[in-house]
Amino acid sequence: MSYDKSSKNENIEDNARRIIQISESTSIVIKKSVWKDMERLDIRTYIKTENYTGPTKKGINVPIEKLDEIIYALKELKESKSDGDRMLTESEKAFFKDQ
């Protein structure tokens, strides 16, 4: 699946984008972007249909500084057997305490 690489974002190289094919009509696009002069990480579902091809509202956009934390969390999830096999971190405890 190919997507239009034109964007409102300036100064971000094309190689700062990765596409993970989910199905014939759906992909996850991970890319760097700039918003209000701040570098961001955008992880978004893209679709290709008869009526529309491009990004959807499904996704997240976070400061690029959070990239290492996201990678660490994903590695932990990959290595864990289930949600119940580890203790919560202090930051997770603080987050859930406020919920």
Buried (B, 14 or more C-beta within 10 A) or exposed (E): BEBEEEEEBEEBEEEBBEBEEEEEEBBBBBBBBBEEEEBBBBBBBBBBEEEEBEBEEEBEEEEBEEBEEEEEEEEEEEEEEEEEEEEEEEEEEEEEEEE
